[in-house]
Amino acid sequence: MAPLPVIPILQSVMTAQTYLRAATNASLPPVITSQGQYGPLVTSFVDWQEELWTQFWLGLVNTGVVAAAEEVNTLYHSNLADEEVINGLLYDDDIPIAVAQCNDIANLIANAQPILQQLEDIAAAIQGADQAKVDAYAALVAQLQDQFNAQEDKLTQDALDSATEIVSTAVDVAIAVGSEGEDTTQLIEGVIKLGTTAIDELALTGGIVETLGQLEDAWAALDQASTDLAQITHCCKQLKAVTDQAAATLTALNTLSTAWNSVAATTTLPADQWQAEGRTALGQWAAQMVKLTFGNATQRVSTSPVSAA
């Protein structure tokens, strides 16, 4: 039997985590939150964020993936690795629990489509905005994202084999812009850092500092209508990175479901095949899975010396 998937599962969790962490920390701009007519939209958005993060982080990651792997590993260490017992841990009726959780999260993500449509309608109704300046601001945010992404670590099988424990931290970067740092822009995705302990902050390289200065200048050049459009447009991009069918978030959830299905299926093998190869393969899988733990951090970065004071 081929080794059961470890890297695809862990990498999928990390990928989904980076986008969902940023999207569920995003804030709607004042042009929306300050107007009573958008009250239901604001409530729906916040409720969606809270439910999505709870289902993903507490449900899928902590319970469906991490706790399940730890329980399986514990059974092996206790010489209690019975096929039927492990099947009961991994399955709810005829579907693996983690797969059902991925499906639930995908359905919840789809619930954001009406929210996204409302935001796009509000953006389209803004008059007098300077689209060129808005685009220039957005390009700098994208450039900053690329610069931070250059620091991202990738999980490899060699690293997992050689380590006793690895901590994967998704660092969500919040950019404080404006003379007083009163406005905050989340990057579209967080950045994964790997280490033996949690890493709370990313390095501010010379290139990043330079881009932050350019971002501050671009922000200062926006009038109110352009500011409103820039903020709503960015929020829409954050949602699309999660909701688009071809985007990395849903792709990661699909990859996770497929990989987890193949793992859980070992507990449905005929008894002789389980004893001959399934039991050993699942034990090796669990021993690898428990080497990685997940964490989150939020790093606030200022674009101006005034707001950093």
Summary of the structure (lengths in Angstrom):
residues: 309
radius of gyration: 22.0
end to end distance: 59.1
largest distance: 72.4
contacts: 1003
relative contact order: 0.21
helix: 66%
strand: 12%
